[in-house]
Amino acid sequence: MKPPVIALKQVRLADGPKMLFDGVDLALDGRNRACLVGRNGAGKTTLLKIMAGQIDADDGERVITPGTRIIYVPQEPEISGPTILDHATAGGAEPYQAEAVLERFGVDPSRSSQGLSGGEIRRVALARAFAEDPDVLLLDEPTNHLDILAIETLEAELKSSRAAMLIVSHDRAFLERTTGRCFWLEHRMVRRLDKGFAAFDPWVEQILAAEAEEGRRLDKQLEREEYWLQRGVTGRRARNEGRRRALMDLRQTRADRLREVRGEMTVGLASSGMSGQRVIEAKGISKAYGGRTLLRDFSTRILRGDRVAIVGPNGAGKTTLLKLLLGQIEPDSGSVKLGANLEIGYVDQARADLKPDMMLRDVLTPLGGDQVMVRGMPRHVISYAKDFLFTDAQIRQPVKSLSGGERNRLLLARAMATPANLMILDEPTNDLDMDTLDLLEDVLADYEGTLILVSHDRDFIDRLATSTIALNGRGDVVETPGGWQDFQRQNPGFFSASPLAPAAPRATSPAPPPVPERAPKPVKLTFKDQRRLQEIEAAIEAIPHRIKALETDLADPGLYARNPDRFANLTRDLDAARAELSKIEGEWLELEARREGGH
C-alpha cells in the first residue's frame, strides 16, 4: 500500500474558546479524488488552509511526501497582473500550457485582469491551478459563480488531472461525478467513507441513527444515576466520591452532546394569497443589445404553482429574460402580460441590499422594533433568526462579519418573511451547506405560490423544476418540461455551438484523412427499390408532422407534474419518431444515390 502524499495526524485547532478540530486525521493517496463535507461553520475552509500550509494547527502533524506540489484555490480568489495570462503563469506554468487551459475554460488570455466577473475570476483561478500541474489540488467551493457549461468543463479537467484532490462543495451533482472518497467533518472530528459521494447520505443516516441510540442509552443511565444521587449520596459521600465524579462527567458528556446536535432550520415560505391562474404570459418576445440578439421569438405561459428554472451560460441573457418576464424592461418585439394579484419576492445573488455595516436585526426589521411578521403572525426577531441558525450574539453583529453562507441565509430569512405569491430566486444555493439546501428544497416544494429559479445547481433544478427554460447566447430559447436531465435528454447539442461555451476540455484525436470519392457505379433501381423509394418519400413527408405534434404536447410546462406517465410515453414516442426519421432518411439517401448513378 502506497503512503499518502499528504496527511494530517491528530490535528487540533481552537478559534478562541471554540475548539474547531480535536484530533483530526485525514490523508490523500496518489490520484485519489475526495470531498470534504460539513455544515457551514464546521471549519472546512480552515482545514483546507492547514492542508495547504497557510495556517498552522495548535497540535498534531502535517506530513507531506518530499517534492509534492500543492495548489489551493480559495473561495474568493484574487487575480493580479496586467493580463489574465500574466496571472496564470505567475506560479511557474509555461505560457503555452496556461493559454491552452484558459481557452478550454473560455477565457481570453490577453484580456486585462481587471474588471472580471465572479464567474470569470473563478475560471481564471482554476485554469492557473490546472496549468501548474500540481500533485495535490485543494478546491474550496470551485463551482460557485460558474455556469453549468463551465462546471462540466471543470469536471472534465478534474477527471483528466493526475493530482490527488480534496474538494469542498455543496453541489451534489458535481461531487457525484468527480469524487471517490468522502470525508465528513462533524463534532470537531473527521470520518472517512471509501466510496463516492453518491453513497454519502445513506452512510450519514446510519451514523446518526447509531448516535441517536447511544443518546437514548446515555439518557437512561443518567436517570438511574440521578435517582441514586438523590437517595443515597449523603450517607456514603466519602466512599462514593468517585461515583459522584463519574456522574458529573456523565452530565458534561450529555451537555456536550446536546450542544453539538446539528441545528435545523425550521422555516416556511409566506404566501400573500392566491394569484390569478395565469401568472406570466409571453408571446413572441425578442431582445437584442448592442447588435447581439439575446432571445428571439420566445413564448411561454407560466401558471400558478409552476416552478420554472432558467439556465444557460453566463452572459446568455438569463437576467434579461427574467426582467422581461417581470415587466421591468420592454421587449423589442412581442408582448408580456402579468397576471392579477401578484406579490413578488426576490433573492438577489449579488446580495446588493446587504450593507456591510448593517446589523443583522436591522436587515430583518427595516422599519425598526423587534418584531418580524411571518405568515401574518408576529415573531420576535431573535426567535425568528434562530430558525435560520443565527445565534443571539450574531443578531447584534454587522453583516460584514457573516460568512458567505450566512449572508445567503440572511437574505432567505428576509425573503421568506415577506408575503409573496411569485418568488424569484437568483442563484440561491451559493455558499449554502447541504443541510440548509435540503431544507430549502423542502420549503420550496411546499410553497403554494409560483417559483422562478435561476441556478447552475443541476441537482437543485432536478429536485424542484416543473419546466426548464434554456438560453444558449445565440438568441435561441427553448422550454422543456422537467429538470436539467430532462432538458439534456430532449435537447442534445443545444449549447454546443454557443459563443459563450468554454472550449472542449481536451483536443480530440485528428480526424482520419478523407477517403477519395469514387464515381458512382451505375445501378438501375429495381421495381421493388422504386416502390420503396416512394414509400420513404411519403414517410419523410408525414413523420415531421408527427414529431411536431409530439413536441407541442411535451411543450406543456405542467404536463410532467400532472401526468408523468403520459410525459414518459410521449418522450418515448418522440425518440422513436426521430430515430425512425433518421433511419429512413439514410435509406432514402442511399436509394437516391443509386438512382442518380443509374442515369
C-alpha positions as CSV (number, residue, x, y, z in Angstrom):
1,M,0.0,0.0,0.0
2,K,1.4,3.4,-1.1
3,P,1.9,6.0,1.6
4,P,-0.3,9.2,1.3
5,V,1.1,12.2,-0.5
6,I,-0.3,14.4,2.2
7,A,-1.7,13.7,5.7
8,L,-2.9,15.3,8.8
9,K,-2.4,13.4,12.1
10,Q,-4.3,14.2,15.3
11,V,-4.6,17.9,14.3
12,R,-6.1,20.2,16.9
13,L,-7.1,23.9,16.5
14,A,-9.1,26.3,18.6
15,D,-10.7,29.5,17.5
16,G,-10.7,31.5,20.7
17,P,-12.7,29.5,23.3
18,K,-14.3,27.3,20.5
19,M,-12.5,24.1,19.6
20,L,-12.7,23.6,15.8
21,F,-10.7,20.4,15.5
22,D,-9.9,17.9,18.2
23,G,-7.8,15.0,16.8
24,V,-8.4,15.2,13.1
25,D,-6.9,12.5,10.9
26,L,-7.1,13.0,7.1
27,A,-4.9,11.6,4.3
28,L,-4.9,11.7,0.5
29,D,-3.3,9.0,-1.6
30,G,-1.9,9.1,-5.2
31,R,-4.7,10.3,-7.6
32,N,-7.5,10.0,-5.1
33,R,-10.3,12.5,-5.5
34,A,-12.1,13.1,-2.2
35,C,-14.7,15.6,-1.0
36,L,-14.8,17.3,2.4
37,V,-18.4,17.7,3.6
38,G,-19.7,19.6,6.7
39,R,-22.1,22.3,7.7
40,N,-21.4,26.0,7.5
41,G,-19.0,27.0,10.3
42,A,-17.7,23.5,10.9
43,G,-14.2,24.6,9.7
44,K,-13.9,23.1,6.2
45,T,-12.0,26.1,4.8
46,T,-9.7,26.2,7.8
47,L,-8.9,22.6,7.4
48,L,-8.1,23.2,3.7
49,K,-5.8,26.0,4.7
50,I,-4.0,23.7,7.2
51,M,-3.6,21.2,4.4
52,A,-2.2,23.9,2.1
53,G,0.2,25.1,4.8
54,Q,-1.3,28.5,5.0
55,I,-2.1,28.3,8.7
56,D,-0.6,26.1,11.5
57,A,-2.6,23.9,13.8
58,D,-2.2,24.1,17.6
59,D,-1.2,20.5,17.8
60,G,-0.7,17.5,15.6
61,E,1.3,16.7,12.4
62,R,1.1,17.7,8.7
63,V,3.1,15.1,6.7
64,I,3.9,15.6,3.0
65,T,5.9,13.4,0.6
66,P,9.0,15.3,-0.4
67,G,8.7,17.3,-3.6
68,T,4.9,17.4,-3.5
69,R,3.4,20.4,-5.2
70,I,0.2,21.7,-3.5
71,I,-2.2,24.2,-5.1
72,Y,-5.0,25.7,-3.1
73,V,-7.9,27.6,-4.9
74,P,-9.8,29.6,-2.2
75,Q,-13.5,30.5,-2.2
76,E,-12.7,34.1,-3.2
77,P,-9.6,34.0,-5.4
78,E,-7.7,37.2,-6.3
79,I,-6.5,37.9,-9.8
80,S,-3.5,40.1,-10.4
81,G,-1.0,41.1,-13.1
82,P,-1.5,43.2,-16.3
83,T,-3.3,40.4,-18.2
84,I,-5.0,37.1,-17.4
85,L,-2.1,35.2,-18.9
86,D,0.3,37.0,-16.6
87,H,-1.7,35.8,-13.6
88,A,-2.0,32.3,-15.0
89,T,1.8,32.0,-15.4
90,A,2.8,33.7,-12.2
91,G,3.1,30.4,-10.4
92,G,5.5,28.9,-12.9
93,A,3.3,27.4,-15.6
94,E,4.5,27.5,-19.1
95,P,2.7,30.1,-21.2
96,Y,1.5,27.6,-23.8
97,Q,0.1,25.4,-21.0
98,A,-1.7,28.3,-19.4
99,E,-3.1,29.5,-22.7
100,A,-4.5,26.1,-23.5
101,V,-6.3,25.7,-20.2
102,L,-7.6,29.2,-20.2
103,E,-9.1,28.6,-23.7
104,R,-10.7,25.4,-22.5
105,F,-12.4,27.5,-19.8
106,G,-13.5,30.0,-22.4
107,V,-11.2,32.9,-21.2
108,D,-9.2,35.1,-23.5
109,P,-5.6,35.0,-22.1
110,S,-4.8,38.5,-23.5
111,R,-7.6,40.2,-21.5
112,S,-6.9,42.6,-18.7
113,S,-7.1,41.0,-15.2
114,Q,-9.2,43.9,-14.0
115,G,-13.0,44.2,-14.2
116,L,-13.7,40.4,-14.4
117,S,-17.0,39.0,-13.3
118,G,-17.2,36.5,-10.4
119,G,-17.5,33.6,-12.9
120,E,-14.5,34.8,-14.9
121,I,-12.4,35.2,-11.8
122,R,-13.3,31.6,-10.8
123,R,-12.4,30.2,-14.2
124,V,-9.0,32.1,-14.3
125,A,-8.1,30.8,-10.9
126,L,-9.0,27.2,-11.8
127,A,-7.1,27.5,-15.1
128,R,-4.0,28.6,-13.3
129,A,-4.2,25.7,-10.9
130,F,-4.5,23.1,-13.7
131,A,-1.8,24.8,-15.8
132,E,0.7,24.4,-12.9
133,D,0.1,20.6,-12.9
134,P,0.0,20.1,-9.1
135,D,0.4,16.8,-7.2
136,V,-2.3,17.9,-4.7
137,L,-5.2,20.1,-5.6
138,L,-7.3,21.7,-2.8
139,L,-10.6,23.3,-4.1
140,D,-12.9,25.4,-1.9
141,E,-16.4,25.7,-3.4
142,P,-15.0,25.6,-7.0
143,T,-18.4,25.7,-8.7
144,N,-19.6,29.0,-7.1
145,H,-20.3,31.6,-9.8
146,L,-19.7,29.0,-12.6
147,D,-22.4,28.3,-15.2
148,I,-23.4,24.8,-16.0
149,L,-21.2,24.6,-19.1
150,A,-18.1,25.8,-17.1
151,I,-18.9,23.2,-14.4
152,E,-18.9,20.5,-17.0
153,T,-15.6,21.7,-18.3
154,L,-14.2,21.7,-14.7
155,E,-15.5,18.1,-14.3
156,A,-13.6,17.1,-17.4
157,E,-10.4,18.8,-16.2
158,L,-10.6,17.1,-12.8
159,K,-11.1,13.6,-14.4
160,S,-8.0,14.1,-16.7
161,S,-5.8,15.5,-13.9
162,R,-3.2,13.3,-12.3
163,A,-3.4,15.2,-9.0
164,A,-4.8,14.0,-5.7
165,M,-7.7,16.2,-4.8
166,L,-9.7,17.4,-1.8
167,I,-12.9,19.3,-2.8
168,V,-15.2,21.4,-0.6
169,S,-18.5,21.9,-2.4
170,H,-22.3,21.9,-1.8
171,D,-23.0,20.8,-5.4
172,R,-24.3,17.3,-5.2
173,A,-24.3,16.5,-8.9
174,F,-20.7,17.8,-9.2
175,L,-19.5,15.7,-6.3
176,E,-21.2,12.6,-7.5
177,R,-19.4,13.0,-10.8
178,T,-15.9,13.7,-9.5
179,T,-15.2,12.0,-6.2
180,G,-14.4,8.5,-5.0
181,R,-13.9,9.2,-1.3
182,C,-15.8,11.3,1.3
183,F,-14.5,13.0,4.5
184,W,-17.2,14.2,6.9
185,L,-16.3,17.0,9.3
186,E,-18.6,16.9,12.3
187,H,-18.3,17.3,16.0
188,R,-14.7,18.5,15.6
189,M,-13.7,15.1,14.1
190,V,-13.4,13.8,10.5
191,R,-14.9,10.5,9.5
192,R,-13.9,8.7,6.2
193,L,-16.0,6.8,3.7
194,D,-14.1,5.0,0.9
195,K,-16.9,5.5,-1.6
196,G,-18.1,8.3,-3.8
197,F,-20.5,11.0,-2.8
198,A,-23.5,9.0,-4.1
199,A,-23.1,6.8,-1.0
200,F,-22.6,9.7,1.4
201,D,-26.2,10.3,2.6
202,P,-27.1,6.7,3.4
203,W,-23.8,6.4,5.3
204,V,-24.5,9.5,7.4
205,E,-28.0,8.3,8.2
206,Q,-26.6,5.1,9.6
207,I,-24.1,7.1,11.8
208,L,-26.8,9.4,13.0
209,A,-29.1,6.5,13.8
210,A,-26.4,4.9,15.9
211,E,-25.6,8.1,17.7
212,A,-29.3,8.6,18.5
213,E,-29.5,5.1,20.0
214,E,-26.3,5.8,22.0
215,G,-28.0,9.0,23.2
216,R,-31.1,7.1,24.4
217,R,-28.9,4.7,26.4
218,L,-27.0,7.7,27.9
219,D,-30.3,9.3,29.0
220,K,-31.4,6.1,30.7
221,Q,-28.1,5.7,32.5
222,L,-28.3,9.4,33.6
223,E,-31.8,8.8,35.0
224,R,-30.5,5.9,37.1
225,E,-27.6,7.9,38.4
226,E,-29.7,10.9,39.3
227,Y,-32.0,8.6,41.3
228,W,-29.1,7.1,43.2
229,L,-27.6,10.6,43.9
230,Q,-30.8,11.9,45.3
231,R,-31.4,8.9,47.6
232,G,-28.1,7.8,48.9
233,V,-25.2,10.1,48.4
234,T,-25.3,11.8,51.8
235,G,-24.6,8.7,53.8
236,R,-21.9,7.4,51.5
237,R,-20.2,10.6,50.5
238,A,-16.6,9.7,51.1
239,R,-16.9,6.1,49.9
240,N,-18.7,7.0,46.7
241,E,-17.0,10.3,45.7
242,G,-15.6,8.6,42.7
243,R,-19.1,7.6,41.6
244,R,-20.3,11.2,42.1
245,R,-17.4,12.5,39.9
246,A,-18.4,9.9,37.2
247,L,-22.0,11.3,37.4
248,M,-20.7,14.9,36.8
249,D,-18.6,13.6,33.8
250,L,-21.8,11.9,32.5
251,R,-23.7,15.1,32.8
252,Q,-21.0,17.0,31.0
253,T,-21.0,14.4,28.2
254,R,-24.7,14.8,27.8
255,A,-24.4,18.6,27.8
256,D,-21.8,18.4,25.1
257,R,-23.9,16.1,23.1
258,L,-26.9,18.4,23.3
259,R,-24.8,21.4,22.3
260,E,-23.4,19.6,19.3
261,V,-26.8,18.4,17.9
262,R,-26.8,19.8,14.5
263,G,-29.1,22.8,14.2
264,E,-32.0,22.5,11.8
265,M,-33.7,25.4,10.1
266,T,-37.5,25.4,10.9
267,V,-38.9,27.7,8.4
268,G,-41.7,28.1,5.9
269,L,-42.3,30.4,3.0
270,A,-45.0,33.0,3.4
271,S,-47.6,33.4,0.6
272,S,-49.5,36.6,0.2
273,G,-52.6,34.8,-1.1
274,M,-53.6,33.2,-4.4
275,S,-52.6,34.9,-7.6
276,G,-54.5,34.5,-10.8
277,Q,-54.3,31.2,-12.7
278,R,-52.1,32.9,-15.4
279,V,-49.0,34.4,-13.7
280,I,-47.0,35.4,-16.8
281,E,-47.7,35.0,-20.5
282,A,-45.1,36.0,-23.1
283,K,-45.8,35.8,-26.8
284,G,-43.1,36.0,-29.4
285,I,-40.7,38.2,-27.4
286,S,-37.3,39.2,-28.7
287,K,-34.5,41.3,-27.3
288,A,-31.1,42.5,-28.5
289,Y,-28.4,44.7,-27.0
290,G,-25.5,46.3,-29.0
291,G,-26.3,44.3,-32.1
292,R,-26.3,41.0,-30.3
293,T,-29.6,39.0,-30.1
294,L,-30.1,37.5,-26.7
295,L,-33.5,35.9,-27.3
296,R,-35.6,35.5,-30.4
297,D,-39.3,34.9,-30.8
298,F,-39.8,33.1,-27.5
299,S,-43.2,32.3,-26.0
300,T,-44.2,30.8,-22.7
301,R,-47.0,30.7,-20.2
302,I,-46.3,30.4,-16.5
303,L,-49.3,29.3,-14.5
304,R,-49.9,29.4,-10.7
305,G,-47.9,26.8,-8.9
306,D,-45.3,26.3,-11.7
307,R,-41.6,26.0,-10.7
308,V,-39.6,27.3,-13.7
309,A,-35.8,27.0,-13.9
310,I,-33.8,29.3,-16.2
311,V,-30.4,28.0,-17.3
312,G,-27.6,28.9,-19.7
313,P,-24.1,30.2,-19.9
314,N,-23.1,33.3,-18.1
315,G,-23.9,36.2,-20.4
316,A,-26.5,34.3,-22.4
317,G,-29.3,36.6,-21.2
318,K,-30.9,34.9,-18.2
319,T,-31.2,38.1,-16.2
320,T,-32.6,39.9,-19.3
321,L,-35.2,37.2,-19.7
322,L,-36.1,37.5,-16.1
323,K,-36.6,41.2,-16.3
324,L,-38.7,40.8,-19.5
325,L,-40.9,38.3,-17.8
326,L,-41.4,40.6,-14.8
327,G,-42.2,43.6,-17.0
328,Q,-39.1,45.5,-15.8
329,I,-37.9,46.1,-19.4
330,E,-39.8,46.1,-22.7
331,P,-39.1,43.5,-25.4
332,D,-38.0,44.7,-28.9
333,S,-41.0,42.7,-30.2
334,G,-43.7,40.6,-28.8
335,S,-45.7,41.1,-25.6
336,V,-45.6,40.1,-21.9
337,K,-48.7,40.1,-19.7
338,L,-48.6,39.7,-15.9
339,G,-51.4,38.0,-14.0
340,A,-53.6,39.6,-11.4
341,N,-52.8,40.0,-7.7
342,L,-49.1,39.3,-8.0
343,E,-46.9,39.9,-4.9
344,I,-43.2,39.3,-5.9
345,G,-40.4,38.3,-3.6
346,Y,-36.8,38.4,-4.8
347,V,-33.5,37.0,-3.6
348,D,-30.6,38.5,-5.5
349,Q,-27.4,36.6,-5.9
350,A,-25.4,39.9,-5.7
351,R,-26.7,40.5,-2.1
352,A,-26.7,44.1,-3.1
353,D,-29.2,45.1,-0.4
354,L,-26.9,43.8,2.4
355,K,-24.9,46.8,3.5
356,P,-21.7,45.7,5.3
357,D,-22.3,47.9,8.4
358,M,-26.0,47.0,8.8
359,M,-26.8,44.9,11.9
360,L,-28.4,41.6,11.2
361,R,-31.5,42.5,13.2
362,D,-31.9,45.7,11.1
363,V,-31.9,43.6,7.9
364,L,-34.9,41.6,9.3
365,T,-36.7,44.6,10.8
366,P,-36.1,47.5,8.4
367,L,-38.9,49.6,9.9
368,G,-37.4,49.2,13.4
369,G,-38.7,47.4,16.5
370,D,-38.1,43.9,17.5
371,Q,-40.9,42.1,15.7
372,V,-40.9,40.2,12.3
373,M,-44.2,39.4,10.7
374,V,-44.1,35.9,9.5
375,R,-47.1,34.4,7.6
376,G,-49.3,37.1,9.2
377,M,-48.0,36.4,12.8
378,P,-45.6,38.5,14.8
379,R,-42.3,36.8,15.8
380,H,-39.5,38.2,17.9
381,V,-36.5,38.9,15.7
382,I,-34.2,36.8,17.8
383,S,-36.5,33.8,17.8
384,Y,-37.0,34.1,14.0
385,A,-33.3,34.5,13.4
386,K,-32.6,31.3,15.4
387,D,-34.9,29.5,12.9
388,F,-32.1,30.2,10.4
389,L,-29.3,29.1,12.7
390,F,-28.2,32.5,13.8
391,T,-27.1,33.0,17.5
392,D,-28.1,35.7,19.9
393,A,-24.7,37.3,19.6
394,Q,-24.9,37.4,15.8
395,I,-28.2,39.4,15.9
396,R,-26.2,42.4,17.0
397,Q,-23.2,41.9,14.7
398,P,-22.7,43.7,11.3
399,V,-23.3,42.0,8.1
400,K,-19.6,42.2,7.2
401,S,-18.9,39.7,10.0
402,L,-21.0,37.0,8.4
403,S,-19.7,34.3,6.1
404,G,-21.0,33.9,2.5
405,G,-23.3,31.1,3.5
406,E,-24.6,33.1,6.5
407,R,-25.3,36.1,4.3
408,N,-27.3,34.0,1.9
409,R,-29.3,32.5,4.8
410,L,-30.0,36.1,6.0
411,L,-31.4,37.0,2.5
412,L,-33.5,33.9,2.6
413,A,-34.8,34.8,6.1
414,R,-35.9,38.2,4.9
415,A,-37.5,36.9,1.7
416,M,-39.3,34.1,3.5
417,A,-40.9,36.6,5.9
418,T,-42.2,38.8,3.1
419,P,-45.6,37.6,1.8
420,A,-45.2,36.7,-1.9
421,N,-47.1,34.5,-4.4
422,L,-44.3,34.8,-7.0
423,M,-40.8,34.1,-5.7
424,I,-37.7,34.9,-7.8
425,L,-34.5,33.1,-6.6
426,D,-31.3,34.2,-8.4
427,E,-28.6,31.7,-7.5
428,P,-30.0,30.9,-4.1
429,T,-27.7,27.9,-3.5
430,N,-24.3,29.8,-3.4
431,D,-22.4,29.1,-0.2
432,L,-25.2,27.1,1.4
433,D,-24.3,23.8,3.1
434,M,-26.1,20.7,2.1
435,D,-28.3,20.6,5.2
436,T,-29.6,24.1,4.5
437,L,-30.0,23.2,0.8
438,D,-32.1,20.1,1.7
439,L,-34.3,22.2,3.9
440,L,-34.7,25.0,1.3
441,E,-35.8,22.4,-1.2
442,D,-38.4,21.1,1.2
443,V,-39.7,24.7,1.9
444,L,-39.9,25.5,-1.8
445,A,-41.6,22.2,-2.6
446,D,-44.3,23.1,-0.1
447,Y,-44.6,26.7,-1.3
448,E,-48.1,27.5,-2.5
449,G,-47.0,30.2,-4.9
450,T,-45.1,30.3,-8.2
451,L,-41.3,30.0,-8.4
452,I,-38.8,31.2,-11.0
453,L,-35.4,29.9,-10.3
454,V,-32.1,31.0,-11.9
455,S,-29.5,28.4,-10.9
456,H,-26.5,26.4,-12.1
457,D,-27.0,23.7,-9.5
458,R,-28.2,20.7,-11.6
459,D,-29.3,18.6,-8.7
460,F,-31.3,21.5,-7.2
461,I,-33.0,22.1,-10.6
462,D,-33.8,18.4,-11.0
463,R,-35.4,18.2,-7.5
464,L,-37.6,21.3,-8.0
465,A,-38.3,22.4,-11.5
466,T,-41.5,21.6,-13.4
467,S,-40.0,23.1,-16.5
468,T,-36.6,24.4,-17.7
469,I,-36.0,27.4,-19.9
470,A,-32.6,27.4,-21.6
471,L,-30.7,30.2,-23.4
472,N,-27.6,29.5,-25.5
473,G,-26.4,33.0,-26.2
474,R,-27.2,32.9,-29.9
475,G,-30.8,34.0,-29.4
476,D,-32.2,30.5,-29.2
477,V,-34.5,29.8,-26.2
478,V,-36.2,26.5,-25.5
479,E,-38.5,25.4,-22.7
480,T,-38.6,21.7,-21.7
481,P,-40.9,20.0,-19.2
482,G,-38.9,18.7,-16.2
483,G,-35.5,19.5,-14.8
484,W,-31.9,19.6,-16.1
485,Q,-31.6,16.0,-17.1
486,D,-34.9,16.1,-18.9
487,F,-33.6,19.2,-20.8
488,Q,-30.4,17.5,-21.7
489,R,-32.1,14.4,-23.0
490,Q,-34.6,16.3,-25.2
491,N,-32.2,19.0,-26.5
492,P,-28.8,17.4,-27.2
493,G,-26.3,19.8,-28.6
494,F,-28.3,22.9,-27.7
495,F,-25.2,24.6,-26.1
496,S,-22.6,23.0,-28.3
497,A,-22.2,26.0,-30.7
498,S,-22.8,28.6,-28.1
499,P,-20.4,31.6,-28.4
500,L,-20.3,31.6,-24.6
501,A,-19.5,27.9,-24.1
502,P,-16.0,27.0,-22.9
503,A,-13.8,25.1,-25.4
504,A,-13.7,21.4,-25.4
505,P,-11.8,20.0,-22.3
506,R,-9.2,18.2,-24.4
507,A,-8.2,18.2,-28.0
508,T,-9.6,15.3,-29.8
509,S,-7.6,12.9,-32.0
510,P,-7.1,14.2,-35.5
511,A,-9.7,13.0,-38.0
512,P,-8.6,10.3,-40.4
513,P,-7.7,11.6,-43.9
514,P,-10.7,11.7,-46.2
515,V,-11.3,8.7,-48.5
516,P,-11.2,9.8,-52.1
517,E,-14.6,9.9,-53.6
518,R,-15.4,7.3,-56.2
519,A,-17.6,7.8,-59.2
520,P,-21.0,6.3,-58.5
521,K,-21.4,2.9,-60.0
522,P,-24.4,2.9,-62.4
523,V,-27.1,0.8,-60.8
524,K,-30.6,0.8,-62.2
525,L,-33.2,0.6,-59.4
526,T,-35.4,-2.5,-59.4
527,F,-39.2,-2.2,-59.3
528,K,-39.0,-3.1,-55.6
529,D,-36.5,-0.3,-54.9
530,Q,-38.6,2.2,-56.8
531,R,-41.6,1.2,-54.8
532,R,-39.6,1.5,-51.5
533,L,-38.4,4.9,-52.5
534,Q,-41.9,6.2,-53.0
535,E,-42.9,4.8,-49.5
536,I,-39.9,6.5,-47.9
537,E,-40.7,9.8,-49.6
538,A,-44.3,9.6,-48.2
539,A,-42.9,8.8,-44.7
540,I,-40.4,11.7,-44.8
541,E,-43.4,13.9,-45.6
542,A,-45.5,12.6,-42.7
543,I,-43.1,11.8,-39.8
544,P,-42.1,15.5,-39.2
545,H,-45.7,16.4,-38.6
546,R,-45.9,13.6,-36.0
547,I,-42.7,14.8,-34.4
548,K,-44.1,18.4,-34.3
549,A,-47.3,17.2,-32.7
550,L,-45.4,15.3,-30.0
551,E,-43.1,18.3,-29.3
552,T,-46.2,20.5,-29.0
553,D,-47.7,18.1,-26.4
554,L,-44.4,18.0,-24.5
555,A,-44.1,21.7,-24.5
556,D,-46.9,21.9,-22.0
557,P,-44.9,23.0,-18.8
558,G,-47.4,21.4,-16.5
559,L,-47.6,18.0,-18.2
560,Y,-44.8,16.4,-16.2
561,A,-46.4,17.4,-12.9
562,R,-49.9,16.4,-13.9
563,N,-49.3,13.2,-15.7
564,P,-45.7,11.8,-15.5
565,D,-46.7,8.5,-17.2
566,R,-48.1,10.4,-20.3
567,F,-45.0,12.6,-20.3
568,A,-42.8,9.4,-20.3
569,N,-44.9,7.8,-23.1
570,L,-44.7,11.0,-25.2
571,T,-41.0,11.2,-24.7
572,R,-40.5,7.6,-25.8
573,D,-42.7,8.1,-28.9
574,L,-40.8,11.3,-29.8
575,D,-37.4,9.5,-29.5
576,A,-38.8,6.6,-31.6
577,A,-40.1,9.0,-34.3
578,R,-36.8,10.9,-34.5
579,A,-34.9,7.6,-34.8
580,E,-37.3,6.4,-37.5
581,L,-36.9,9.6,-39.5
582,S,-33.1,9.4,-39.2
583,K,-33.2,5.8,-40.4
584,I,-35.4,6.3,-43.4
585,E,-33.5,9.5,-44.4
586,G,-30.4,7.4,-44.6
587,E,-32.1,4.7,-46.6
588,W,-33.5,7.5,-48.9
589,L,-30.0,8.9,-49.5
590,E,-28.7,5.5,-50.4
591,L,-31.5,4.8,-52.9
592,E,-31.4,8.3,-54.4
593,A,-27.6,8.0,-54.9
594,R,-28.1,4.7,-56.7
595,R,-30.9,6.1,-58.9
596,E,-28.8,9.1,-59.8
597,G,-25.9,6.9,-60.6
598,G,-28.0,4.9,-62.9
599,H,-28.9,7.9,-65.2
